[in-house]
Amino acid sequence: MNYIGHNQPPSALDEQKSVVQGIIDEAEATLTGVAVETAEQDKVVENLLKGLKTAKKGVNDAHKSDKEPYLEGGRRVDAEKNELIADIDRAIKVAQDCRTPYLQKQEEIRQEAARIAREEAEAKRRELQEAHKAKQGLDVEEAKALADKEEAAKEAAKAAAKATKPTATGLKTVWNTEITNLEQALNTYFDDPRLSDAVLAMAKSDVHSGKRDIPGFNIHSERVAR
């Protein structure tokens, strides 16, 4: 019984399988692990390499051909998603910008209240400290007044701690970084392997573009089999 899709033509990659198997069989028969010693042997291996590279190109081209319809569908879906997300992100940015000045003002008010609470708590603490110094010889009323001051100092300390504690204001902390002194920045990360990797990548890019003399680098060539 034939089902829908069973009579689909072979894909480009399917068509490459026999080509690849043939060149792999040839390679296994030719490459025995022994190094080339004669011009004739070298010519055989050279031709084999050409065949392998041609097969590799054929597979890559077939892969590209088979994958393109899926890529096109993916690009279309990505574009639709990105357009929707862009609209949402623009609205989010407008909403955030609308709130930020108000929230910043509220944060300033909270911090000012916290400062006043800390000052009041400190004043209560000093007042209590002075009262303790004159503690001896207190009558009943004076002892009660001292106890009231102790309680007031405790409450003031609690209020200061509460006022100082950050609250969920809708603001978030964002840390920004700019280089102010490149020489100092490089010295800071001098021993960091990420710095040497980045610099080496820049040098390799320049060498690939044709540069052959870069201070601080050993640039050399070698001959390898194609």
C-alpha positions as CSV (number, residue, x, y, z in Angstrom):
1,M,0.0,0.0,0.0
2,N,1.3,3.4,-0.9
3,Y,0.8,6.2,1.6
4,I,0.8,9.9,0.9
5,G,4.4,11.1,0.6
6,H,5.9,7.7,-0.1
7,N,6.4,8.6,-3.8
8,Q,8.3,11.8,-3.1
9,P,11.4,12.1,-5.2
10,P,14.7,11.6,-3.5
11,S,16.3,14.6,-1.8
12,A,19.5,16.1,-3.0
13,L,21.3,14.5,0.0
14,D,19.8,11.1,-0.8
15,E,21.3,11.4,-4.3
16,Q,24.7,12.1,-2.8
17,K,24.8,9.0,-0.6
18,S,26.0,6.7,-3.3
19,V,28.6,9.2,-4.5
20,V,30.0,9.5,-1.0
21,Q,29.9,5.7,-0.4
22,G,31.9,5.2,-3.6
23,I,34.6,7.7,-2.8
24,I,34.9,6.4,0.8
25,D,35.3,2.8,-0.5
26,E,38.0,4.1,-2.8
27,A,39.7,5.9,0.1
28,E,39.6,2.8,2.3
29,A,41.2,0.7,-0.4
30,T,43.9,3.3,-1.2
31,L,44.9,4.7,2.2
32,T,46.6,1.9,4.1
33,G,48.3,4.1,6.7
34,V,51.6,4.0,4.8
35,A,53.2,7.3,3.8
36,V,53.6,8.1,0.0
37,E,57.0,7.2,-1.3
38,T,56.7,7.6,-5.1
39,A,55.4,10.1,-7.6
40,E,52.9,7.5,-8.8
41,Q,51.6,6.9,-5.3
42,D,51.4,10.7,-4.7
43,K,49.3,11.1,-7.9
44,V,46.9,8.5,-6.8
45,V,46.4,10.1,-3.4
46,E,46.2,13.6,-5.1
47,N,43.4,12.4,-7.3
48,L,41.7,10.7,-4.4
49,L,41.8,14.0,-2.4
50,K,40.3,15.8,-5.4
51,G,37.5,13.3,-5.5
52,L,36.9,13.6,-1.7
53,K,36.7,17.4,-1.9
54,T,34.4,17.2,-4.8
55,A,32.1,14.8,-2.9
56,K,32.3,17.1,0.1
57,K,31.2,20.1,-2.0
58,G,28.4,18.0,-3.4
59,V,27.2,17.2,0.0
60,N,27.4,20.8,1.2
61,D,25.5,22.0,-1.9
62,A,22.9,19.3,-1.5
63,H,22.5,20.2,2.1
64,K,22.0,23.8,1.2
65,S,19.5,22.9,-1.4
66,D,17.4,20.6,0.8
67,K,17.6,23.0,3.7
68,E,16.6,26.2,1.9
69,P,12.8,25.6,2.0
70,Y,13.0,25.1,5.7
71,L,15.2,28.2,6.1
72,E,12.8,30.3,4.1
73,G,9.9,29.2,6.3
74,G,12.0,29.9,9.4
75,R,13.0,33.3,8.1
76,R,9.3,34.1,7.5
77,V,8.2,33.0,10.9
78,D,11.2,34.8,12.5
79,A,10.3,38.0,10.7
80,E,6.7,37.8,11.9
81,K,7.7,37.1,15.5
82,N,10.4,39.9,15.4
83,E,7.8,42.4,14.1
84,L,5.4,41.5,16.9
85,I,8.1,41.6,19.6
86,A,9.4,45.0,18.3
87,D,5.9,46.5,18.7
88,I,5.7,45.1,22.3
89,D,9.2,46.3,23.1
90,R,8.5,49.8,21.9
91,A,5.4,49.9,24.0
92,I,7.3,48.6,27.0
93,K,10.0,51.3,26.6
94,V,7.3,54.1,26.4
95,A,5.7,52.7,29.5
96,Q,9.0,52.5,31.4
97,D,10.0,56.0,30.4
98,C,6.6,57.2,31.5
99,R,7.1,55.7,35.0
100,T,10.7,56.4,35.6
101,P,10.6,60.1,36.6
102,Y,7.8,59.5,39.1
103,L,9.4,56.4,40.6
104,Q,12.8,58.2,40.9
105,K,11.0,61.0,42.8
106,Q,9.4,58.5,45.1
107,E,12.7,56.9,45.7
108,E,14.2,60.3,46.7
109,I,11.3,60.8,49.1
110,R,11.9,57.3,50.6
111,Q,15.6,58.0,51.0
112,E,14.9,61.4,52.7
113,A,12.5,59.7,55.1
114,A,15.1,57.1,55.9
115,R,17.7,59.8,56.6
116,I,15.3,61.6,58.9
117,A,14.4,58.3,60.7
118,R,18.1,57.5,61.2
119,E,18.8,61.0,62.6
120,E,15.9,60.6,65.0
121,A,17.0,57.2,66.1
122,E,20.5,58.5,66.7
123,A,19.1,61.4,68.7
124,K,17.1,59.0,70.8
125,R,20.1,56.8,71.3
126,R,22.2,59.8,72.5
127,E,19.4,61.0,74.8
128,L,19.2,57.5,76.3
129,Q,22.9,57.4,76.7
130,E,22.9,60.6,78.7
131,A,20.0,59.4,80.8
132,H,22.0,56.3,81.7
133,K,24.9,58.4,82.8
134,A,22.7,60.1,85.4
135,K,20.9,56.9,86.4
136,Q,22.0,56.7,90.0
137,G,19.7,58.3,92.6
138,L,16.6,58.3,90.3
139,D,13.2,58.4,91.9
140,V,10.2,56.4,90.7
141,E,9.1,58.9,88.2
142,E,12.6,59.5,86.8
143,A,13.1,55.7,86.5
144,K,9.8,55.4,84.6
145,A,10.9,58.3,82.3
146,L,14.2,56.4,81.6
147,A,12.3,53.2,80.7
148,D,10.1,55.3,78.3
149,K,13.2,56.7,76.7
150,E,14.6,53.1,76.2
151,E,11.4,52.1,74.6
152,A,11.4,55.2,72.4
153,A,15.0,54.5,71.3
154,K,14.1,50.9,70.4
155,E,11.1,52.1,68.3
156,A,13.1,54.8,66.6
157,A,15.8,52.2,65.7
158,K,13.1,49.9,64.2
159,A,11.6,52.7,62.3
160,A,15.0,53.7,60.9
161,A,15.7,50.1,59.9
162,K,12.4,49.8,58.2
163,A,12.8,53.2,56.3
164,T,16.3,52.3,55.2
165,K,15.2,48.8,53.8
166,P,14.7,49.0,50.0
167,T,11.2,48.5,48.8
168,A,9.7,47.2,45.5
169,T,9.4,50.6,43.8
170,G,9.3,49.4,40.2
171,L,12.8,50.7,39.7
172,K,15.7,48.4,38.8
173,T,19.5,49.0,39.1
174,V,21.3,49.1,35.8
175,W,25.1,49.1,35.8
176,N,26.8,50.8,32.8
177,T,30.4,50.5,31.9
178,E,32.6,52.9,29.8
179,I,36.3,52.9,29.3
180,T,37.9,56.1,30.8
181,N,41.5,55.1,30.4
182,L,42.4,52.4,27.8
183,E,45.9,51.9,29.1
184,Q,44.7,51.3,32.7
185,A,41.9,49.0,31.4
186,L,44.4,46.9,29.4
187,N,46.7,46.6,32.5
188,T,43.7,45.5,34.6
189,Y,43.0,42.6,32.3
190,F,46.6,42.0,31.2
191,D,46.8,38.5,32.7
192,D,43.2,37.5,31.7
193,P,43.3,34.9,28.9
194,R,40.2,36.5,27.4
195,L,42.3,39.5,26.5
196,S,45.0,37.5,24.8
197,D,42.3,35.5,22.9
198,A,40.7,38.8,21.7
199,V,44.0,40.3,20.6
200,L,45.1,37.1,18.8
201,A,41.7,37.0,17.0
202,M,42.3,40.6,15.8
203,A,45.8,39.8,14.6
204,K,44.6,36.6,12.8
205,S,42.0,38.7,11.0
206,D,44.7,41.2,9.9
207,V,47.0,38.4,8.7
208,H,44.1,36.8,6.8
209,S,43.6,40.2,5.2
210,G,47.2,40.3,4.0
211,K,49.1,41.9,6.9
212,R,52.5,40.2,7.5
213,D,54.2,42.4,10.1
214,I,52.5,43.1,13.4
215,P,54.7,44.1,16.4
216,G,54.4,41.6,19.2
217,F,53.4,38.7,17.0
218,N,55.4,35.9,15.3
219,I,53.8,35.5,11.8
220,H,55.0,32.6,9.8
221,S,53.9,30.3,7.0
222,E,53.9,26.6,6.5
223,R,53.2,24.4,3.5
224,V,50.5,21.8,4.0
225,A,48.6,19.4,1.7
226,R,45.7,21.0,0.0
